[in-house]
Amino acid sequence: LDCIDNDVKCILLLDVNKGEIPPMNYILKCMSFLIEIKSIIQDAVYFSVIYDKDETGTQLLNTILKIYQPARPLFITKTQDQIIQLCNDKETVDFSYKI
């Protein structure tokens, strides 16, 4: 909400390279929370980035994305350089992006 109040947009970054895959009930809680704040995400976020260098969560991510439609563009990256490039180009990201 601070971003909206200050007319600032942010980038959501999720690093899935450490730790274990959480139980499905936790994932569902996270998805429910994201749905609840969808209007905030639409106003305050340029896009989201999922950093998955080893593709360990790819199958789970694909399953989640069949259920959850992101409010803003979503990019899955494999390198830190890709993240940096997206951040540098944030003003030109195609916001008509659909999964």
N, C-alpha and C positions, 0 to 999 in steps of 0.2 A: 504494500500500500504506500510505503514511502516513495517508491519509484514513481507511482502514479501521481502522488501529490507534488513531486518535484519535477515531473515531466521528464523522467529518465527511464530508459529501457535497459534491461539486464539480459544476460545470457545464462541459462541454466545448464550446468555441467554435471553429468553423472558419470563417475569413474567406477566401472564394474570390474576392475582388474584385481582388487584385493578382497579378501574375505570369501565367505561362502554364499551360495545362492540362498536367499531367505525362504522360509516356508510360504506356501501359496496363500495362506490366510493373511500373512503380513503384506504380500504383494497386492492382494485384493484391497486391503486397508489403504495402501498407498494410492492405488488407482481411484478409490472412492474419494480420497482427499483431493486428488488432482481434479476430479470432476467437480467437486464442490467449489474449488477456486478457479474454475475455468475462465470466468470473466476477468479475474485479476490477471491471470497469465496472458490473456489476449491483449490487455492494455499495458502490461509492464515488461513483457519479454520479447526480445527480438526472435530468438529461436532457442531450442534445446539441443545439447550435444551429448551423446552417449559415447564414452571412450571405452572401447573394448578391443584392446590390442591383440589378444589371443583368441578372440571369438568364443570365449568360454560361455558367455551368456547369450549367444546368438539365437539358439533355438528358443530359449525362454522369452527373449525380447520379441521375436517374431510372433510367438503365441500371444503375448501381452498386446502387441500392436494390432492383432486381429480383433481384440476386445475393446481396447482404449484408443480413441481417436484424439491425438494431441491437438491442443488449442492453437499452437503455433508450429512452424516448421520444425522438423526433427531430423537431425543428422547423426548417423552412426559412423564414428571415426576409428581408425586403427593406429594412428600416429599422433604424437603431440604436434607435429608440423601441420597436420590437417586442421587441428583445433585452432592453432595460431592463424592459419590462413582464413578460416571461417570468421574468426574474431576481427581480423583486419578488414575483411570484406563485409562486415555486418550491415553496412548501409545499403548494400546492393543485393542482399539476399532476396530471392523470389518468394514473397509472402503468399503467393497463390498456391504454393506447394501443397500437395495432398498425398497422403500415404495410400 
